[in-house]
């Protein structure tokens, strides 16, 4: 069996990028001509000049009467001016025969060609016809109601410039000047190969120790976002010969080759070994001092970028944006846009790893108090103060990147970033879209239902799962609208209310039943009481538990059950009830504590431990906000209570 290798030279991020850029050709990939119907979203390869004036003739902007403006001077409703009305009616697409002279007028439709001699149009509602006379009740000046030839666009004028990404507005301009085809940069073709024996395509039944190929989809769509054309080459198992053939084919067909997975130095990682066989120049960097993304492998072949992205989803998409996206934008003829930034206060202390630049994904929530606003250095005005919550679920998380608002950079020499530190957050989207309702605290499937119903009603929400205690602290700081909590006061035996401050209100929620879950048939738990089951689990050194995250109400319950002991598995601390059930089902753990509803869904054995109350806390300063009132109204509705009962809750 092959021993695991180590990264021999981990490079600084900037040095890795410098070597990578020196080995590739990022120039646009040639010009192609496309029809106007296919031009949306494409990048212009040349300036576009107008072959015609727009409009190409003097045109009426209103329905009315073409006149000589001077004939209307002094007109009013009491003393109208009279002019002779010609017989012709000038419709669109008609060259007028009438010549307007002093004291005459002619009817004209919107878009009609102005007749010779006329210099203005009186709107139809400002004149009356009496026989063959026109009674004008409002004066106009020369040019009123008229667009003169070339007013919008002049023949020879540059209307669109090279490098512009064509929008619907731009294609409308092209149509207006009679252009049917445009020269655009060819879309770079990006081959995408997923590697690994554990990867299966979406649509197939899930199997033990397998994962769905999410990287191929997110990378393909990211390639489209940056102007490329993805070429998906499927999943290749951990077979060097098969992968070598795929890479060879990809280099023939594509401008960029992306491999996903197999870039670490483990015994089963073969992607970087196959790429290491390239010699023109081949690998220029393998191992970059980044978190996430350390294992990235940057290479080139004949000027074509070849990149082995880490297999973990967050690492893969982060390193794609960091190293591949700028190159892809350049090949597509685009200008790579710098991300927008905002200032925010870090909500909690963050520990980082010395020696690696860390990109910390964060969710942003608004703190409304005026005294805590952060100056915007760009505009020199005060902007709403923001709190940044780390979305730290690891580089293997599929959802972290999609749910985060942005990321902040922690320098490679920083080990601790204290809570309250002002950090610069680079936004992942074009602009920050804050949620209508921010919920921070303990996770619950009942809460999932409530937020889903609010979404249907047009209330956008953001939920950050940090546990009951952290949610309560967020509510105290005014960083959320609602905190979901289930905290037991051991002295009074009451849930949640004893933890309130004068600045917080309680929104009664519903009851839940917590208990021990295990695989049915396990004699250490089957038919036993809570005390007997815990004693048996602690006594058996081979019995592995799954814990919950610190600060959660469930963790507090577990600590009371264990009485200070720390059985095997104690350090494994997932954030959700579902994750506990999954660990037991998949035999990574033998027992844990979760809800009875989740135990039933997972077909696990269940020992009831404690009925608890899951409530909602809201800062009084936010209690009158419309989204909070909508949440209260939804929770009080009979239909909602019925739905919660069907989920196993006890409203």
C-alpha positions in Angstrom: 0.0 0.0 0.0 1.3 3.4 -1.0 2.3 5.6 1.9 0.8 9.1 2.1 3.1 11.8 0.7 3.4 15.3 2.1 3.3 18.6 0.3 7.0 19.4 -0.2 6.6 23.1 -1.0 3.5 25.0 0.0 3.5 28.3 -1.8 2.2 31.7 -0.8 -1.1 32.5 -2.7 0.4 35.3 -4.8 3.5 33.3 -5.7 1.3 30.4 -6.8 -0.8 32.7 -9.0 2.3 34.4 -10.5 3.8 31.0 -11.6 0.4 29.9 -12.9 -0.1 33.1 -15.0 3.4 32.8 -16.4 2.7 29.3 -17.7 -0.6 30.0 -19.5 -2.0 32.1 -22.3 -5.1 34.0 -21.0 -5.8 35.9 -24.3 -9.3 35.7 -25.8 -9.9 32.6 -27.9 -10.7 34.2 -31.3 -13.7 35.9 -32.9 -16.9 34.4 -34.1 -20.0 36.0 -35.7 -23.3 35.3 -34.2 -26.9 36.4 -35.0 -28.6 39.0 -32.9 -30.9 36.2 -31.6 -27.8 34.5 -30.1 -26.0 37.6 -28.9 -27.4 38.0 -25.4 -24.7 37.6 -22.8 -21.9 37.4 -25.3 -18.9 39.7 -25.2 -18.3 42.1 -28.1 -15.0 41.6 -29.9 -15.1 44.9 -31.7 -16.7 48.3 -31.4 -20.1 48.7 -33.1 -20.8 51.9 -35.0 -24.2 52.9 -36.3 -24.7 52.7 -40.1 -27.8 54.9 -39.9 -29.3 57.8 -38.0 -31.8 56.9 -35.3 -34.4 58.0 -36.0 -33.7 58.1 -39.7 -36.3 60.9 -40.3 -37.9 63.7 -38.4 -40.6 61.9 -36.4 -43.7 62.9 -34.5 -43.6 61.7 -30.8 -47.4 62.2 -30.3 -50.7 62.0 -32.0 -51.7 65.5 -33.1 -51.2 68.1 -35.8 -48.0 69.1 -37.6 -47.7 72.9 -37.5 -45.4 75.8 -37.8 -44.8 76.7 -34.1 -45.0 80.5 -34.8 -48.7 80.0 -35.9 -49.6 78.9 -32.3 -48.0 81.7 -30.4 -50.5 83.4 -28.0 -53.0 80.5 -28.2 -55.1 79.7 -25.2 -58.4 78.0 -24.4 -60.1 81.4 -24.2 -58.5 82.8 -27.4 -57.5 79.9 -29.6 -55.4 80.3 -32.8 -57.0 79.2 -36.1 -55.1 77.4 -38.9 -56.3 75.6 -42.0 -56.3 71.8 -41.7 -55.1 69.9 -44.8 -57.0 66.8 -46.0 -54.1 64.3 -45.6 -53.7 62.2 -42.4 -50.0 61.1 -42.0 -49.8 57.6 -40.7 -46.6 55.6 -39.9 -44.6 54.2 -42.7 -46.0 56.9 -45.1 -43.9 59.7 -46.8 -46.2 62.8 -46.5 -47.3 64.7 -49.6 -48.5 67.8 -47.8 -46.1 70.8 -47.5 -46.9 73.0 -44.5 -47.0 76.7 -45.0 -47.9 79.6 -42.7 -51.4 79.2 -41.4 -51.8 75.5 -42.3 -51.6 72.2 -40.4 -52.0 68.4 -41.0 -53.0 65.5 -38.9 -50.2 63.1 -37.9 -49.9 59.9 -35.9 -47.3 59.0 -33.3 -44.2 57.8 -35.3 -45.3 59.5 -38.5 -42.8 61.3 -40.7 -42.9 65.1 -40.3 -44.0 66.9 -43.4 -41.9 69.5 -45.2 -42.3 73.0 -43.6 -43.6 71.8 -40.2 -41.4 72.3 -37.1 -43.7 71.2 -34.2 -46.6 69.0 -33.3 -49.7 70.2 -31.3 -51.0 67.3 -29.2 -54.5 66.2 -30.2 -56.0 67.0 -26.8 -54.9 70.7 -27.2 -56.8 71.4 -30.4 -60.3 71.0 -31.8 -61.5 70.7 -35.4 -64.3 73.0 -36.8 -64.9 72.1 -40.4 -61.6 72.5 -42.2 -60.2 74.7 -39.5 -58.0 73.7 -36.5 -58.6 75.6 -33.3 -55.3 75.5 -31.3 -55.7 76.0 -27.6 -52.1 75.8 -26.4 -49.0 77.3 -27.9 -45.9 75.1 -28.8 -42.3 76.0 -29.5 -40.2 74.8 -32.4 -39.2 71.1 -31.9 -42.1 70.3 -29.5 -43.4 66.8 -30.0 -40.7 66.0 -32.6 -37.6 63.7 -32.6 -35.3 65.0 -35.4 -33.2 62.6 -37.5 -30.2 61.4 -35.5 -31.4 62.8 -32.2 -30.9 59.4 -30.6 -28.0 58.0 -32.6 -26.0 59.6 -35.4 -24.7 57.6 -38.3 -21.0 56.7 -37.6 -21.5 57.0 -33.8 -19.9 54.3 -31.7 -22.9 52.7 -29.8 -21.3 49.7 -28.1 -17.6 49.1 -27.3 -15.4 46.0 -27.4 -15.5 43.9 -24.2 -19.1 44.9 -23.4 -21.3 42.0 -22.2 -24.4 42.3 -24.3 -27.7 42.8 -22.3 -31.2 43.0 -23.5 -30.8 46.8 -23.7 -27.8 46.4 -25.9 -29.4 44.0 -28.3 -32.3 46.4 -28.6 -29.8 49.1 -29.7 -28.3 46.8 -32.2 -31.7 46.0 -33.6 -32.5 49.7 -33.8 -29.5 50.4 -36.0 -30.3 47.5 -38.3 -27.5 45.2 -37.2 -28.3 41.5 -37.7 -25.0 39.9 -36.7 -22.2 40.9 -34.3 -18.6 39.9 -33.8 -18.1 38.3 -30.3 -15.3 36.5 -28.6 -15.6 32.7 -28.8 -16.6 31.2 -25.5 -13.6 29.3 -23.9 -14.4 25.6 -23.6 -13.8 24.3 -20.1 -13.5 20.5 -19.7 -14.7 19.3 -16.3 -13.7 15.8 -14.9 -14.9 14.5 -11.6 -12.7 11.8 -10.1 -13.1 9.2 -7.4 -14.5 5.8 -6.7 -16.9 7.3 -4.2 -18.6 9.7 -6.7 -22.0 8.9 -8.2 -24.1 11.1 -10.5 -27.3 12.8 -9.2 -30.4 10.7 -9.9 -28.9 7.4 -8.8 -29.9 5.8 -5.4 -27.6 6.8 -2.6 -25.2 4.0 -1.5 -23.1 3.7 1.7 -19.8 5.6 1.5 -20.8 7.3 -1.7 -21.5 11.0 -2.4 -23.3 12.7 -5.2 -21.2 14.7 -7.7 -22.2 18.2 -6.8 -18.8 19.8 -7.9 -19.4 19.1 -11.6 -22.7 21.0 -11.5 -21.5 24.0 -9.5 -18.3 24.2 -11.6 -20.3 24.0 -14.9 -22.6 26.8 -13.9 -19.7 28.9 -12.5 -18.0 28.5 -15.9 -21.2 29.8 -17.6 -21.3 32.8 -15.1 -17.8 33.8 -16.2 -18.4 33.5 -19.9 -17.2 30.0 -20.7 -18.8 26.9 -22.2 -18.6 23.8 -19.9 -17.7 20.4 -21.4 -18.7 17.8 -18.8 -16.7 14.6 -19.3 -18.4 12.7 -16.5 -17.0 10.7 -13.6 -13.7 8.8 -13.7 -12.9 6.2 -11.0 -9.6 6.1 -9.3 -7.9 4.5 -12.3 -4.8 6.2 -13.6 -5.0 4.8 -17.2 -8.7 5.8 -17.5 -8.0 9.3 -16.1 -4.9 9.7 -18.3 -7.0 9.0 -21.4 -9.7 11.5 -20.3 -7.1 14.2 -19.7 -5.6 13.7 -23.1 -9.0 14.0 -24.7 -9.8 17.1 -22.7 -6.6 18.8 -23.8 -7.5 18.3 -27.4 -11.1 19.6 -27.0 -10.9 22.4 -24.4 -9.1 25.6 -23.5 -9.1 24.9 -19.8 -9.1 21.5 -18.1 -10.6 21.2 -14.6 -10.3 18.1 -12.5 -12.2 17.8 -9.2 -10.8 15.6 -6.5 -7.6 13.5 -6.2 -5.3 16.5 -5.5 -4.3 15.6 -1.9 -1.3 13.5 -1.2 -3.2 10.4 0.0 -2.6 6.9 -1.4 -5.8 7.0 -3.4 -5.3 10.5 -4.9 -4.3 10.0 -8.5 -5.4 13.2 -10.3 -2.2 15.1 -9.5 -0.1 12.1 -10.4 -1.6 12.0 -13.9 -1.2 15.8 -14.3 2.4 15.5 -13.0 3.1 13.6 -16.3 2.6 16.8 -18.3 5.9 18.4 -19.1 5.1 21.6 -21.0 5.6 22.9 -18.3 3.3 20.6 -16.2 2.7 21.4 -12.5 3.8 24.9 -11.4 2.2 24.8 -7.9 0.9 22.0 -5.7 -0.1 23.1 -2.3 -1.0 26.8 -1.5 -1.1 28.4 1.9 -4.9 28.8 1.8 -7.8 27.7 4.0 -9.8 26.3 2.4 -8.0 25.1 -0.7 -4.5 24.1 0.4 -4.3 21.0 -1.9 -5.0 22.8 -5.2 -2.7 21.8 -8.0 -2.0 24.4 -10.7 -0.5 23.2 -14.0 -0.4 24.0 -17.7 0.1 22.2 -21.0 0.9 24.2 -24.2 -0.4 27.4 -22.6 -3.7 25.7 -21.5 -4.5 25.8 -17.8 -4.9 22.4 -16.1 -6.2 22.7 -12.6 -6.9 20.0 -10.1 -9.4 21.5 -7.6 -9.9 20.0 -4.2 -12.7 17.5 -3.9 -14.4 19.2 -1.0 -17.2 21.5 -2.4 -16.3 24.7 -0.5 -12.6 24.3 -1.3 -13.4 23.5 -4.9 -15.5 26.6 -5.6 -13.3 28.9 -3.5 -10.2 27.9 -5.4 -12.1 28.1 -8.7 -13.0 31.7 -8.0 -9.5 32.5 -6.7 -7.4 31.1 -9.6 -9.6 30.0 -12.5 -12.3 32.6 -12.7 -9.9 35.6 -13.5 -8.2 33.5 -16.2 -11.6 32.4 -17.7 -12.8 35.9 -17.7 -9.8 37.0 -19.6 -10.1 34.2 -22.2 -13.7 35.2 -22.7 -12.8 38.8 -23.4 -14.3 40.1 -20.1 -12.9 42.4 -17.6 -12.6 40.6 -14.3 -14.7 42.6 -11.8 -13.5 43.2 -8.3 -15.9 42.0 -5.6 -17.8 44.7 -3.8 -16.9 45.0 -0.1 -18.6 46.0 3.1 -17.4 46.6 6.7 -18.8 44.4 9.5 -18.2 43.5 13.1 -17.2 39.9 13.7 -19.9 38.4 15.9 -17.8 35.7 17.6 -14.1 35.0 18.2 -12.4 33.1 15.4 -9.4 30.9 15.8 -7.2 30.6 12.7 -4.2 28.5 11.6 -0.8 30.2 11.6 0.9 29.9 8.2 -2.2 29.8 6.0 -4.3 32.7 4.7 -7.9 31.8 5.6 -11.0 32.8 3.7 -13.7 32.8 6.3 -17.2 32.5 4.9 -19.7 34.7 6.8 -23.4 35.5 6.9 -24.2 39.1 7.4 -27.0 40.5 9.5 -27.9 44.2 10.1 -27.6 45.8 13.5 -30.1 48.7 13.4 -28.8 50.9 16.2 -27.6 54.2 14.8 -24.8 54.5 17.4 -23.1 51.3 16.1 -22.9 52.3 12.4 -19.7 51.8 10.6 -18.3 54.6 8.3 -18.1 53.6 4.6 -14.6 54.7 3.5 -15.7 54.8 -0.1 -18.7 57.1 0.1 -17.8 58.8 3.4 -21.3 58.3 4.7 -22.7 56.1 7.4 -24.0 52.7 6.4 -26.1 50.2 8.4 -23.8 48.4 10.8 -23.4 44.7 10.0 -22.5 41.7 12.1 -20.6 38.9 10.4 -21.3 35.3 11.6 -18.9 32.6 10.5 -20.5 29.9 8.4 -17.8 27.5 9.5 -19.0 24.1 8.5 -15.8 22.9 6.9 -14.5 22.7 3.4 -16.7 19.6 2.8 -19.9 21.5 3.3 -22.1 21.7 0.2 -24.3 24.5 1.5 -21.9 26.8 3.2 -20.9 28.7 0.0 -24.4 29.0 -1.3 -25.7 30.4 2.0 -22.9 32.8 2.8 -23.1 36.5 1.9 -19.3 36.9 1.6 -16.0 36.1 3.1 -13.3 37.9 5.1 -9.6 37.2 4.8 -7.6 36.3 7.9 -3.9 36.8 7.4 -1.5 33.9 7.6 0.2 35.4 10.7 -3.1 35.9 12.6 -4.1 33.1 15.1 -7.0 34.8 16.9 -9.5 37.4 15.7 -11.4 38.7 18.7 -15.2 39.1 18.6 -16.1 42.7 17.7 -13.2 43.2 15.3 -14.1 45.3 12.3 -13.4 43.2 9.2 -13.7 43.8 5.5 -16.1 41.3 3.8 -15.9 40.7 0.1 -19.4 40.0 -1.2 -20.1 36.8 -3.2 -22.9 38.4 -5.1 -23.0 41.6 -7.1 -24.7 43.4 -4.1 -25.7 42.6 -0.6 -29.3 41.5 -0.2 -30.2 41.4 3.5 -33.0 39.1 4.6 -36.3 40.5 5.8 -36.2 38.3 8.8 -33.0 37.1 10.6 -33.3 34.0 12.8 -30.3 32.9 14.8 -30.3 30.0 17.4 -31.3 26.4 17.7 -32.3 24.4 14.6 -35.8 22.7 14.5 -37.8 21.1 11.7 -40.8 23.1 13.0 -38.8 26.3 12.4 -37.9 25.1 8.9 -41.6 24.8 8.2 -42.4 28.3 9.5 -39.7 30.0 7.5 -40.8 28.1 4.4 -44.4 29.4 4.8 -43.1 32.9 5.3 -41.0 32.6 2.1 -44.2 31.7 0.3 -45.7 34.9 1.6 -42.8 37.0 0.3 -40.8 37.3 3.5 -37.1 36.4 2.8 -35.4 34.9 5.8 -31.8 34.0 6.9 -31.3 31.2 9.5 -27.9 30.7 11.2 -27.7 27.6 13.4 -25.5 28.4 16.4 -27.4 26.8 19.2 -29.7 28.2 21.9 -27.2 30.1 24.0 -25.5 31.8 21.1 -28.9 32.6 19.6 -29.9 34.2 22.9 -26.7 36.3 23.0 -27.4 37.4 19.4 -30.9 38.6 20.4 -29.4 40.5 23.4 -27.0 42.3 21.0 -29.9 43.1 18.6 -28.3 41.0 15.8 -31.4 39.0 15.0 -35.2 39.4 14.8 -35.8 36.0 16.4 -33.8 33.4 18.3 -35.0 29.8 18.5 -34.2 28.5 22.0 -34.8 25.5 24.3 -32.9 26.3 27.5 -33.8 24.7 30.8 -33.3 26.7 34.0 -32.4 23.9 36.4 -33.4 25.9 39.5 -36.9 26.7 38.5 -37.4 23.8 36.1 -38.8 26.3 33.5 -37.7 26.6 29.9 -36.5 29.8 28.3 -38.4 32.5 30.3 -35.8 32.7 33.1 -33.2 33.7 30.6 -35.0 36.8 29.3 -33.8 40.3 30.0 -36.0 43.5 30.0 -35.0 44.1 26.4 -36.3 40.7 25.2 -39.8 39.3 24.6 -40.8 35.7 24.5 -42.9 34.3 21.7 -44.3 31.0 22.9 -43.5 28.2 20.5 -44.3 24.5 21.0 -43.2 21.4 22.9 -40.8 18.7 21.7 -39.7 15.3 23.0 -36.0 14.7 23.3 -34.6 11.2 23.8 -31.8 8.7 23.2 -31.7 7.2 19.7 -30.1 3.9 18.8 -30.3 1.2 16.2 -33.1 -1.1 16.9 -32.0 -4.5 18.4 -29.0 -3.0 20.3 -29.3 -4.8 23.7 -27.4 -2.0 25.4 -30.5 0.3 24.9 -33.4 -1.9 23.9 -36.1 -2.0 26.6 -34.0 0.0 29.1 -34.7 3.2 31.0 -32.7 6.4 30.4 -30.5 5.7 33.4 -29.9 2.1 32.5 -29.1 2.9 28.9 -26.6 5.7 29.8 -24.9 3.4 32.3 -24.6 0.6 29.8 -23.2 3.0 27.2 -20.6 4.4 29.5 -19.6 0.9 30.8 -18.9 -0.3 27.2 -15.7 1.1 25.8 -16.7 0.1 22.3 -20.0 2.1 22.5 -19.6 5.3 20.5 -21.8 8.4 21.0 -22.5 11.4 18.9 -22.6 14.7 20.8 -24.1 18.1 19.9 -22.5 21.5 19.5 -21.6 23.6 22.5 -24.2 26.2 23.3 -27.1 24.1 22.1 -30.0 23.1 24.5 -29.5 19.5 23.5 -25.8 19.7 24.6 -26.9 20.9 28.0 -29.2 17.9 28.3 -26.5 15.5 27.2 -24.1 16.9 29.8 -26.7 16.3 32.6 -27.1 12.7 31.4 -23.4 12.0 31.3 -22.6 13.5 34.7 -19.2 14.6 33.7 -18.0 11.5 31.8 -16.8 11.8 28.2 -17.5 8.5 26.4 -16.0 7.7 23.0 -17.4 10.1 20.4 -17.9 12.9 22.9 -15.8 15.2 20.7 -18.0 14.7 17.6 -20.4 17.7 17.8 -22.7 18.2 14.8 -25.1 21.2 14.8 -28.4 19.6 13.9 -30.7 16.9 15.1 -30.7 15.2 11.7 -27.0 14.8 11.8 -27.2 12.9 15.0 -29.7 10.4 13.5 -27.6 10.1 10.4 -24.5 9.2 12.4 -26.4 6.4 14.2 -28.0 5.1 11.1 -24.7 4.9 9.2 -23.1 3.2 12.2 -20.6 5.9 12.8 -22.1 6.2 16.3 -24.2 3.9 18.4 -26.3 6.5 20.2 -27.1 10.1 20.5 -29.8 12.5 21.6 -32.4 13.9 19.2 -36.1 14.4 18.7 -38.7 11.7 18.6 -39.9 12.8 15.2 -36.5 12.5 13.7 -36.0 9.1 15.3 -39.2 7.8 13.7 -38.3 9.1 10.3 -34.9 7.4 10.5 -36.5 4.2 11.8 -34.3 4.3 15.0 -35.1 3.1 18.5 -36.0 5.9 20.9 -35.9 6.2 24.7 -37.8 9.3 25.9 -35.8 11.5 28.1 -37.4 14.9 28.5 -40.3 17.0 27.2 -38.9 20.4 26.4 -40.3 23.8 25.2 -38.9 25.3 22.0 -39.7 29.1 22.1 -38.7 32.2 20.2 -37.0 35.2 21.7 -37.2 38.6 20.0 -35.6 41.9 20.9 -38.2 44.5 21.9 -36.6 47.0 19.6 -37.5 44.7 16.6 -40.8 43.4 17.8 -42.9 45.8 15.7 -41.1 45.1 12.5 -43.5 43.8 9.8 -41.6 40.5 9.3 -41.7 39.8 13.1 -45.4 40.5 13.2 -45.9 38.2 10.2 -44.0 35.4 12.1 -46.2 35.9 15.1 -49.4 35.8 13.1 -48.2 32.7 11.2 -47.4 30.9 14.5 -50.8 31.7 16.0 -52.8 30.5 12.9 -54.8 27.3 13.4 -53.5 25.9 10.2 -50.0 26.4 11.4 -50.7 24.6 14.7 -52.2 21.7 12.8 -49.2 21.5 10.5 -46.8 21.5 13.5 -48.7 18.7 15.1 -48.3 16.6 11.9 -44.6 17.2 12.2 -44.7 15.8 15.8 -44.5 19.1 17.6 -46.8 19.9 20.6 -48.1 23.5 20.1 
